[in-house]
């Protein structure tokens, strides 16, 4: 393996297309580190917790491998798998500043040219969020067991390599152009995400164009000119060829591209149209009823028929603004090649045929909040000025009372969603108030394999069914479902598949995944499954909004003055805010509510006195451990970390890690609310038991706000600067 210092412009020697896959000259070109880094910078959050496969590269030459090793901890990868084709040219290009290595397999035998092998990395030393040094990468790759010989050649189509493909979440590689369609077909077959470098001609392949047409595949951020290193025996050319100061030969392609099904921001922004149609400016094709548009920038805003546009249109394509009708090409083999483009007897280069879809942005979202609880979802979403909760429903009268007192503008209904009269009332109120969005977290117990027998028809899952029946009846523009993290994994993902299929059958595009509240400014590592479902355009889950996570100290250090049984429902602030987060939490509040400590028994207080600041049960004598089996019981929060998940028993000292970092008491409802990101203006009502249930069950408002902001960015205000001037 040959790597150079991270500050250098020449990092690694990635092979664009592994040698000897075919006789094509482009099968021995090399992708630069910069090309990979520039593209992957746009997808950082989408790699979190994923297994990445690079299956068309020599792991010890590939810049893909180097990039993912270097950014393993930044991307928070679960695993990196790289397979080598037997014909790879190890150490083909060298640089004086590079490190030289001898490679060994899991038995300690040296790896030589002509062998297929696999490199598997599940852990790279270093801190989360930081780049990995070359020295650390070298140590990881020299570690016994990192490299294993393959039984076969390492061809990505072989059975053993397909097994690695099945294991991965995202395939990121540069396949031989001659086998691009073959790899793409495998990825589609096994429903994998991907980032692939290829030639733009691949867009017209019969395996690929239908996926682009159906908005299931799209081009990435780099689409056009790319430079590649080429072998020393490459013949010079008059164009797109040069030799740098080190003697390295280079070629460039003007029609290279990244193809992906990872989310890209341009898919959620409308192309700004400034031109108007006229027959003189937009001639019709000789042999098809469509107009020819010379440049992307010339697409008319007032023409509703079919238009032929340059292939570079795909750089700006939003599947919810335009539909792709087909293509016009000379010699394509796919069924969507509708004609050979010709105007006035003159042949034209291939065109993409599009038709404009009419979509009216949503200016105001009016929410129906089902299973609303105290109102975490609504309170957070209503922080976006374009969102207002108009109707809410919950079976719990105490939680509904808290909701109504904090959001008096909403119609709050107490009752059972399965009750015909209650449901009818909800539908009536929703229509009266113009509801166009539904949110909620329907409880669901069908997480076992037994739940597969009846799916959403299982009586235990009726609340999910009731939620979706209201979606079907009210036809909102968008709806959001939140639930526990385990929903996605239960019954091996079968139940999740049932939900997604039902949503898609209702005619909604759906994006789902697990969000960690800590990534959105909430001082708590709370993970929730989120489904965002939209009628007209796909809405991706929001990307993290913070770089530095908010800590327990940031959240509650200004409230660290009560002992057991001290405090009251309402009181004055006795300290000043000590962090930006506390300033935000106090904004608009003149009094402090719900900051009353539990009245602990003396035996509990005595135990806490034995536990040093930020420590836990491990500090207690074994005879005082009690009947609690979990290690986290009697734990104290740590000042400079995020809190673990707040539950409905946060005020009990023996319950999990809910005790104050140094005071001899559990956290108060207000401290728990701060950790949930409820600002101090939000007051909880009811007895102690009901309040802790309201706080513990709530969706963190800052997480809800991030979801609302993302929805508005896609379905509300959206614009993009049009810079395309392509012929």
C-alpha positions in Angstrom: 0.0 0.0 0.0 1.3 3.4 -0.9 0.0 6.5 0.9 1.4 9.9 1.3 1.0 12.7 3.8 -2.6 14.0 4.2 -1.5 17.5 3.2 -0.4 16.3 -0.2 -2.5 16.6 -3.3 -1.6 13.0 -4.3 -3.2 10.6 -2.0 -3.1 6.9 -3.0 -3.4 5.4 -6.4 -7.0 4.4 -7.0 -7.7 2.3 -10.0 -10.6 3.7 -12.0 -11.4 0.3 -13.4 -9.5 -2.8 -12.2 -7.1 -4.1 -14.7 -7.9 -7.2 -16.9 -11.7 -7.0 -16.4 -11.8 -6.2 -20.1 -9.6 -4.9 -22.9 -11.0 -1.4 -22.7 -8.3 1.3 -22.3 -10.4 3.0 -19.6 -10.2 -0.1 -17.5 -6.7 0.9 -16.3 -7.4 4.5 -15.3 -7.0 5.8 -11.7 -9.4 8.0 -9.8 -7.9 10.8 -7.7 -8.4 11.2 -4.0 -9.8 14.7 -4.6 -12.4 13.4 -7.0 -13.7 11.0 -4.3 -13.4 13.4 -1.4 -15.2 16.2 -3.2 -18.1 14.0 -4.0 -18.4 12.1 -0.7 -18.3 15.4 1.3 -21.9 15.8 0.4 -23.1 12.5 1.9 -21.4 12.4 5.3 -24.5 11.8 7.5 -25.8 9.1 5.2 -22.8 6.8 6.1 -23.4 6.9 9.8 -23.5 3.3 11.2 -23.3 1.8 7.7 -21.3 -1.1 6.2 -19.4 0.1 3.1 -18.3 -2.1 0.3 -15.6 -1.2 -2.2 -15.7 -4.2 -4.5 -14.0 -3.2 -7.7 -10.8 -1.9 -6.3 -7.4 -3.1 -5.0 -7.8 -2.3 -1.3 -4.1 -1.4 -1.1 -4.1 0.9 -4.1 -7.7 2.3 -4.1 -8.3 5.9 -3.1 -11.8 4.7 -2.1 -10.3 2.5 0.5 -7.9 5.2 1.6 -10.8 7.7 1.9 -13.0 5.4 4.0 -10.1 4.4 6.3 -9.0 8.0 6.8 -12.6 9.1 7.5 -13.8 5.9 9.2 -14.4 7.6 12.6 -15.7 10.8 11.1 -18.3 8.9 9.1 -19.0 6.6 12.1 -18.8 3.6 9.8 -19.8 0.2 11.2 -17.5 -1.7 8.8 -15.5 -1.3 5.6 -15.1 -4.2 3.2 -12.8 -4.0 0.2 -12.3 -6.9 -2.3 -9.4 -7.2 -4.7 -9.6 -8.6 -8.3 -6.8 -11.0 -9.0 -5.5 -8.9 -11.9 -5.0 -5.7 -9.8 -1.7 -4.0 -10.2 -0.4 -3.6 -6.7 2.2 -0.8 -6.3 1.7 0.2 -9.9 2.5 3.8 -9.2 5.0 5.0 -6.6 5.9 8.4 -5.3 9.1 9.1 -3.4 7.2 10.4 -0.4 4.9 7.4 -0.1 5.2 4.7 2.6 6.1 1.2 1.3 4.4 -1.8 2.9 4.6 -5.6 2.7 1.1 -7.1 3.0 0.2 -10.3 4.8 -3.0 -12.4 5.1 -4.6 -13.7 8.2 -2.1 -16.6 8.4 0.8 -14.2 8.2 1.7 -15.2 4.6 2.7 -12.5 2.2 0.1 -11.2 -0.4 1.4 -11.2 -4.0 0.2 -9.9 -7.3 -2.3 -12.1 -9.0 -4.3 -13.1 -5.9 -7.8 -12.1 -5.0 -8.3 -11.1 -1.4 -10.6 -9.2 0.9 -9.9 -6.5 3.5 -12.3 -6.1 6.4 -12.1 -3.3 8.9 -14.6 -3.0 11.8 -12.7 -0.6 14.0 -10.0 2.1 13.5 -8.3 3.6 16.6 -9.0 7.3 17.2 -11.6 9.7 18.4 -15.1 9.9 16.8 -15.3 12.8 14.4 -11.5 13.0 13.7 -9.5 11.9 10.7 -7.3 8.9 11.0 -3.5 9.3 10.5 -1.5 7.5 7.8 0.5 5.8 10.6 -2.7 4.4 12.1 -4.0 3.3 8.8 -0.8 1.4 8.1 -1.0 -0.3 11.5 -4.6 -1.3 10.9 -3.8 -2.9 7.5 -0.8 -4.7 8.9 -2.9 -6.2 11.7 -3.3 -9.9 11.5 -6.7 -10.9 10.2 -7.4 -7.6 8.4 -6.6 -9.3 5.0 -8.0 -12.6 4.0 -7.5 -14.6 0.8 -10.5 -15.2 -1.4 -11.2 -18.6 -2.9 -11.8 -17.1 -6.3 -10.4 -14.3 -8.4 -12.4 -11.5 -6.6 -14.7 -10.8 -9.5 -17.6 -8.9 -8.0 -20.0 -11.3 -9.8 -18.6 -14.4 -8.0 -20.7 -16.1 -5.3 -18.3 -15.2 -2.5 -18.1 -11.5 -3.5 -21.9 -11.4 -3.8 -22.1 -12.5 -0.2 -20.0 -9.5 0.8 -22.4 -7.3 -1.3 -25.4 -8.7 0.6 -23.7 -7.7 3.9 -23.1 -4.1 2.9 -25.4 -1.0 3.1 -23.6 1.2 0.6 -21.4 0.1 -2.3 -18.9 2.8 -3.3 -16.6 2.1 -6.1 -15.4 2.6 -9.7 -16.3 -0.4 -11.7 -14.9 -1.2 -15.1 -17.0 0.8 -17.6 -17.5 -2.4 -19.6 -19.1 -4.0 -16.5 -20.9 -0.9 -15.1 -24.4 -2.3 -16.0 -23.6 -5.7 -14.5 -22.6 -4.2 -11.1 -25.6 -1.8 -11.2 -28.0 -4.8 -11.8 -26.6 -6.6 -8.8 -27.0 -3.6 -6.6 -30.6 -3.2 -7.7 -31.3 -6.9 -7.2 -30.1 -6.8 -3.6 -31.7 -3.4 -2.9 -28.4 -1.7 -2.0 -27.4 2.0 -1.9 -24.5 3.0 -4.1 -22.1 5.7 -5.3 -20.5 4.7 -8.6 -18.2 6.5 -11.0 -19.1 5.8 -14.6 -19.4 7.2 -18.1 -22.5 9.3 -18.9 -23.3 6.9 -21.7 -24.4 4.5 -19.0 -27.4 6.6 -18.4 -29.0 5.3 -21.6 -28.4 1.6 -20.8 -31.6 -0.5 -20.6 -30.6 -1.5 -17.0 -30.2 2.1 -15.8 -32.4 4.5 -17.7 -35.7 3.0 -16.3 -34.4 3.6 -12.7 -33.6 7.2 -13.5 -36.9 7.6 -15.2 -38.7 6.2 -12.1 -36.7 8.5 -9.8 -35.0 5.6 -8.2 -31.5 6.6 -9.4 -29.9 9.9 -10.2 -26.6 11.6 -10.8 -24.4 12.9 -8.0 -22.7 16.3 -7.6 -19.9 15.8 -10.1 -21.2 15.4 -13.7 -18.9 16.3 -16.5 -15.1 16.7 -16.6 -12.9 14.4 -14.4 -9.2 13.9 -14.5 -7.5 10.5 -14.1 -4.0 9.2 -13.8 -3.2 6.6 -16.5 -0.5 3.9 -16.8 3.0 4.8 -18.1 2.4 2.9 -21.4 -0.5 5.1 -22.3 -0.1 6.6 -25.8 -0.1 10.4 -26.0 -3.1 12.2 -27.5 -3.7 15.7 -28.9 -6.6 16.4 -26.5 -7.4 15.6 -22.9 -3.9 14.3 -22.3 -0.9 15.7 -20.3 2.1 14.8 -18.3 2.7 16.6 -15.0 6.0 17.7 -13.5 6.7 14.3 -11.9 6.3 12.5 -15.3 2.8 11.1 -14.4 0.6 10.8 -17.4 -3.0 12.1 -17.2 -6.2 11.8 -19.2 -9.6 13.5 -18.6 -13.1 12.6 -19.6 -15.7 15.3 -20.3 -18.6 12.9 -19.8 -17.8 11.2 -16.5 -20.3 11.1 -13.7 -21.3 9.8 -10.3 -24.5 7.7 -10.2 -26.2 7.1 -6.9 -29.4 6.5 -5.0 -28.1 8.3 -1.9 -30.0 11.5 -1.3 -28.6 14.7 -2.9 -29.8 18.2 -2.1 -30.7 19.2 -5.6 -33.4 16.6 -5.7 -35.3 18.8 -3.2 -34.9 22.1 -4.9 -36.8 23.4 -7.9 -35.0 24.5 -11.0 -35.6 28.3 -11.4 -37.2 28.9 -14.8 -36.9 32.3 -16.4 -37.8 31.8 -20.1 -41.1 31.8 -22.0 -42.1 29.6 -24.8 -42.3 30.8 -28.4 -42.5 28.6 -31.6 -39.6 30.5 -33.1 -37.2 29.8 -30.2 -38.3 26.2 -29.6 -38.6 24.3 -32.8 -40.3 20.9 -32.9 -38.6 17.7 -33.8 -39.1 16.4 -37.3 -40.3 13.0 -36.1 -41.8 13.5 -32.6 -44.3 15.8 -31.0 -41.9 17.6 -28.7 -39.9 20.9 -28.7 -36.1 21.1 -28.6 -34.5 23.0 -25.8 -30.9 23.8 -26.6 -29.7 24.6 -23.0 -30.9 23.7 -19.6 -31.1 27.4 -18.7 -33.6 27.8 -21.6 -36.3 25.4 -20.3 -39.5 27.5 -20.6 -41.7 28.1 -17.5 -45.0 28.1 -19.4 -44.8 25.0 -21.6 -46.6 21.9 -20.5 -45.8 19.5 -23.3 -42.8 17.2 -23.9 -39.4 18.9 -24.2 -36.1 17.5 -25.3 -33.3 18.8 -23.1 -29.5 18.2 -22.9 -28.4 15.2 -20.9 -26.8 17.6 -18.5 -30.3 18.4 -17.3 -29.9 15.4 -15.0 -27.5 17.6 -12.9 -30.6 19.7 -11.9 -33.4 17.1 -12.1 -36.0 17.2 -9.4 -38.4 14.3 -9.9 -41.2 16.3 -8.3 -40.8 19.3 -10.7 -40.3 17.3 -13.9 -41.1 13.8 -15.0 -38.8 12.0 -17.4 -40.8 10.7 -20.4 -38.0 9.0 -22.2 -35.0 9.7 -24.3 -34.1 10.5 -27.9 -31.0 8.8 -29.0 -29.2 7.2 -31.9 -28.7 3.5 -31.3 -29.8 3.0 -27.7 -31.1 -0.4 -26.8 -33.7 0.5 -24.2 -37.4 0.7 -24.7 -37.6 4.3 -23.6 -35.5 5.4 -26.6 -38.5 6.9 -28.4 -36.9 8.4 -31.6 -33.7 9.7 -33.2 -33.6 13.5 -32.5 -33.7 15.6 -35.6 -34.7 19.2 -36.3 -34.9 20.5 -39.9 -33.2 17.4 -41.2 -30.2 17.9 -38.9 -29.3 15.1 -36.4 -28.9 16.3 -32.8 -27.0 14.8 -29.9 -29.0 12.5 -27.5 -31.7 14.3 -25.5 -33.7 13.6 -22.3 -37.4 14.0 -22.8 -39.2 15.7 -19.9 -42.6 17.1 -19.0 -43.1 19.7 -16.3 -45.1 18.7 -13.3 -47.2 21.3 -11.6 -46.5 21.6 -7.9 -47.7 24.4 -5.6 -45.4 24.9 -2.6 -47.1 24.7 0.8 -46.9 28.0 2.5 -48.5 26.9 5.8 -48.6 23.5 7.5 -51.6 22.9 9.7 -51.1 19.9 11.9 -53.2 17.1 13.3 -51.3 15.6 16.2 -52.4 12.0 17.0 -51.3 10.3 20.3 -50.1 13.8 21.1 -49.2 13.3 24.8 -48.0 16.5 26.4 -47.0 17.9 23.0 -43.3 17.5 22.3 -43.9 17.0 18.5 -46.2 20.0 18.2 -44.3 22.3 20.5 -41.1 21.7 18.4 -42.7 21.9 15.0 -44.6 25.0 15.9 -41.3 26.7 16.5 -41.1 26.9 12.7 -43.3 29.9 11.8 -44.9 28.0 8.9 -46.2 25.2 11.2 -49.3 25.4 13.5 -51.0 22.5 15.3 -54.7 23.0 15.0 -56.1 19.7 16.2 -54.7 17.2 18.8 -55.9 13.9 20.2 -54.8 11.8 23.2 -56.4 9.2 25.4 -54.7 10.6 28.5 -56.7 13.5 29.9 -53.8 14.8 32.1 -51.4 14.9 29.1 -54.1 16.6 27.0 -54.6 19.2 29.7 -50.8 20.0 29.6 -51.0 20.2 25.8 -54.0 22.6 25.8 -52.6 24.9 28.5 -49.3 25.3 26.5 -50.9 25.5 23.1 -54.4 27.1 23.6 -54.8 27.8 19.9 -55.2 24.0 19.2 -58.4 22.0 19.4 -57.5 19.3 21.9 -59.7 16.2 22.0 -59.6 13.6 24.7 -60.7 10.1 23.6 -60.0 6.8 22.0 -59.0 7.0 18.3 -60.9 3.7 17.7 -64.2 5.3 19.0 -66.3 6.1 15.9 -67.6 9.3 17.4 -64.2 10.5 18.4 -62.7 9.7 15.0 -65.6 11.5 13.3 -65.0 14.5 15.5 -61.3 14.5 14.6 -62.0 14.3 10.9 -64.5 17.2 11.2 -62.2 19.4 13.1 -59.3 18.6 10.8 -61.3 19.7 7.7 -62.7 22.8 9.4 -59.2 24.0 10.4 -57.5 23.1 7.0 -55.3 20.3 8.3 -52.7 19.3 5.6 -50.2 17.5 7.8 -50.5 14.6 10.4 -47.9 13.7 13.0 -47.9 11.1 15.8 -46.4 8.0 17.3 -49.0 5.2 17.3 -48.1 2.6 20.0 -47.4 -0.8 18.4 -46.9 -4.1 20.2 -46.5 -6.3 17.1 -42.7 -6.5 17.1 -42.4 -10.3 17.6 -42.3 -12.9 14.8 -45.9 -13.7 15.8 -46.8 -10.3 14.5 -46.1 -11.5 11.0 -49.3 -13.6 10.9 -51.6 -10.6 10.5 -49.4 -7.7 10.0 -51.2 -4.3 10.3 -54.4 -6.3 10.6 -53.1 -7.8 13.9 -55.4 -6.4 16.7 -52.3 -5.4 18.7 -51.4 -3.1 15.9 -54.8 -1.5 15.4 -53.5 2.0 16.5 -51.1 2.0 13.6 -53.9 1.0 11.3 -56.1 3.8 12.7 -53.4 6.4 12.1 -53.0 5.3 8.5 -56.8 5.2 8.0 -56.9 8.9 8.9 -54.2 9.5 6.4 -56.2 7.8 3.7 -59.3 9.8 4.6 -57.7 13.3 5.1 -55.1 13.0 2.3 -52.5 15.3 4.0 -49.6 16.8 2.0 -47.2 15.1 4.4 -47.3 13.0 7.5 -44.7 12.0 10.1 -44.6 8.8 12.2 -42.3 8.5 15.1 -41.7 5.3 17.1 -39.1 3.3 19.0 -35.8 2.4 17.3 -36.6 -1.3 17.5 -39.5 -1.0 15.1 -37.0 -1.2 12.1 -35.4 -4.4 13.3 -38.3 -6.3 14.7 -39.2 -9.6 13.0 -36.0 -9.1 10.9 -37.5 -5.9 9.4 -40.7 -7.5 8.2 -42.9 -5.2 10.2 -41.1 -2.1 8.9 -41.6 -3.5 5.3 -45.3 -3.8 6.0 -45.6 -0.2 7.1 -43.6 1.1 4.1 -45.6 -0.9 1.7 -48.9 0.3 3.2 -47.7 3.9 3.0 -46.6 3.6 -0.6 -49.9 1.9 -1.5 -51.6 5.1 -0.2 -49.6 7.0 -2.9 -46.9 8.6 -0.6 -43.2 8.7 -1.0 -41.5 7.6 2.2 -38.1 8.1 3.8 -37.3 6.6 7.1 -34.5 5.9 9.5 -33.2 6.4 13.1 -32.4 9.9 14.3 -30.4 10.6 17.4 -31.8 13.7 19.2 -28.2 14.6 20.3 -27.4 15.4 16.7 -30.0 18.2 16.8 -29.0 20.1 19.9 -30.8 17.9 22.4 -28.6 17.1 25.4 -29.7 13.5 25.3 -28.8 10.4 23.4 -32.4 9.5 22.5 -32.9 7.5 19.3 -36.2 7.4 17.5 -37.4 5.9 14.3 -38.8 8.6 12.0 -40.9 8.1 8.8 -41.5 11.2 6.7 -44.1 10.6 4.1 -45.1 13.1 1.3 -47.6 13.0 -1.4 -45.8 15.1 -4.0 -42.1 15.0 -3.4 -39.7 12.9 -1.4 -38.5 14.4 1.9 -35.2 13.1 3.3 -34.6 12.8 7.0 -32.9 16.0 8.3 -29.1 16.0 8.6 -27.5 16.8 12.0 -27.8 20.5 12.9 -25.0 20.7 15.4 -21.3 19.8 15.4 -20.7 20.1 19.1 -23.3 18.2 21.1 -25.1 19.9 24.0 -24.1 18.5 27.4 -25.8 17.9 30.7 -23.8 20.9 32.0 -25.0 23.1 29.2 -28.6 22.0 30.0 -29.0 22.2 33.8 -25.9 23.6 35.6 -27.9 26.7 36.5 -30.5 24.6 38.4 -27.9 22.8 40.6 -29.1 24.1 44.0 -32.0 21.9 45.3 -31.6 19.0 47.7 -34.2 16.2 48.3 -37.8 17.5 48.6 -36.8 21.1 48.0 -38.3 23.4 45.3 -41.8 24.2 44.3 -44.1 24.1 41.3 -43.5 27.8 40.7 -40.5 29.9 41.8 -38.2 32.7 40.8 -34.9 32.1 39.1 -32.1 32.2 41.6 -29.1 32.0 39.3 -28.1 33.4 35.9 -27.9 31.4 32.7 -24.5 29.8 32.3 -24.6 28.6 28.7 -26.2 29.6 25.4 -28.5 26.6 25.7 -29.8 27.9 29.1 -30.3 31.3 27.6 -32.4 29.7 24.9 -34.4 27.6 27.4 -35.1 30.7 29.5 -36.2 33.0 26.6 -39.8 34.2 27.2 -40.0 32.7 30.7 -40.3 35.0 33.8 -40.7 32.1 36.3 -39.3 28.7 36.8 -41.8 25.8 36.9 -41.7 22.1 37.8 -38.3 22.4 39.5 -39.1 20.4 42.6 -36.9 17.6 43.8 -38.3 14.2 44.8 -38.7 13.5 48.5 -36.2 10.6 48.7 -36.1 8.2 51.6 -33.1 8.6 53.9 -31.7 5.3 52.8 -31.7 6.5 49.2 -30.0 9.8 50.2 -27.4 7.8 52.2 -26.6 5.6 49.2 -26.2 8.7 47.0 -23.7 10.2 49.5 -21.5 7.2 48.9 -21.4 7.7 45.2 -18.9 10.4 44.0 -19.8 13.0 41.4 -20.5 11.5 38.0 -20.1 7.9 39.2 -22.6 5.1 39.8 -23.5 1.8 41.4 -20.0 0.4 41.1 -19.0 2.7 44.0 -21.5 1.2 46.4 -20.6 -1.8 48.6 -22.0 -5.0 47.2 -24.4 -5.4 50.1 -26.1 -2.1 49.1 -26.6 -3.0 45.4 -30.2 -4.2 46.2 -32.3 -6.2 43.8 -31.5 -4.1 40.7 -29.5 -6.2 38.3 -28.6 -3.5 35.8 -25.2 -1.8 36.0 -26.7 1.6 35.3 -28.9 1.8 38.4 -28.0 4.4 40.9 -26.0 6.2 38.3 -25.2 9.9 38.2 -25.3 12.0 35.0 -22.0 13.2 33.7 -21.6 16.9 33.3 -19.7 17.0 30.0 -21.6 14.3 28.2 -25.1 14.0 26.8 -27.7 12.3 29.0 -28.8 8.8 28.3 -32.5 8.5 27.4 -34.9 10.1 29.8 -37.7 7.7 30.7 -40.9 7.9 32.8 -39.1 7.1 36.1 -36.4 9.7 36.0 -37.2 10.9 39.5 -36.3 7.6 41.2 -32.7 7.4 42.4 -32.5 3.7 41.8 -33.8 3.9 38.2 -31.0 4.1 35.7 -28.6 7.0 35.3 -31.0 9.8 36.4 -29.3 11.2 39.5 -27.8 14.7 39.6 -24.1 14.8 38.8 -23.2 15.7 42.3 -26.3 16.6 44.4 -27.9 13.7 46.4 -31.1 13.5 44.5 -32.6 12.5 41.2 -33.2 15.1 38.6 -36.3 17.3 38.8 -39.1 17.4 36.2 -37.7 20.7 35.0 -34.2 19.3 34.6 -35.6 16.3 32.8 -37.6 18.7 30.6 -34.4 20.7 29.8 -32.7 17.5 28.8 -35.6 16.8 26.6 -35.2 20.3 25.1 -38.5 21.7 26.4 -37.9 25.4 27.1 -38.9 26.9 30.4 -42.1 28.4 29.0 -43.5 24.9 28.6 -45.2 24.0 31.9 -46.2 20.5 32.9 -49.5 20.0 34.8 -50.8 17.1 36.9 -49.5 15.0 39.8 -46.0 13.8 40.0 -46.7 10.4 38.3 -48.5 12.1 35.4 -45.8 14.7 34.9 -42.9 12.3 34.8 -44.9 10.2 32.3 -45.5 13.3 30.1 -41.9 14.3 30.2 -40.4 10.8 29.6 -42.7 9.9 26.7 -42.3 13.1 24.8 -40.5 13.6 21.5 -37.7 16.2 22.1 -39.0 19.5 20.6 -35.6 20.4 19.0 -35.7 17.1 17.1 -39.3 17.8 16.0 -38.2 21.3 14.9 -35.5 19.9 12.8 -38.0 17.6 11.1 -40.3 20.6 10.4 -37.5 22.7 9.1 -36.5 19.9 6.7 -40.1 19.4 5.5 -40.5 23.1 4.8 -37.2 23.3 2.9 -38.5 20.6 0.5 -42.3 21.3 0.4 -42.3 25.0 1.2 -39.6 27.5 0.3 -37.3 26.0 -2.2 -35.1 27.6 -4.9 -31.8 27.0 -6.6 -29.5 29.2 -8.6 -29.5 27.9 -12.2 -26.0 28.1 -13.6 -26.3 25.4 -16.4 -25.4 26.8 -19.8 -24.8 23.5 -21.4 -25.4 23.0 -25.1 
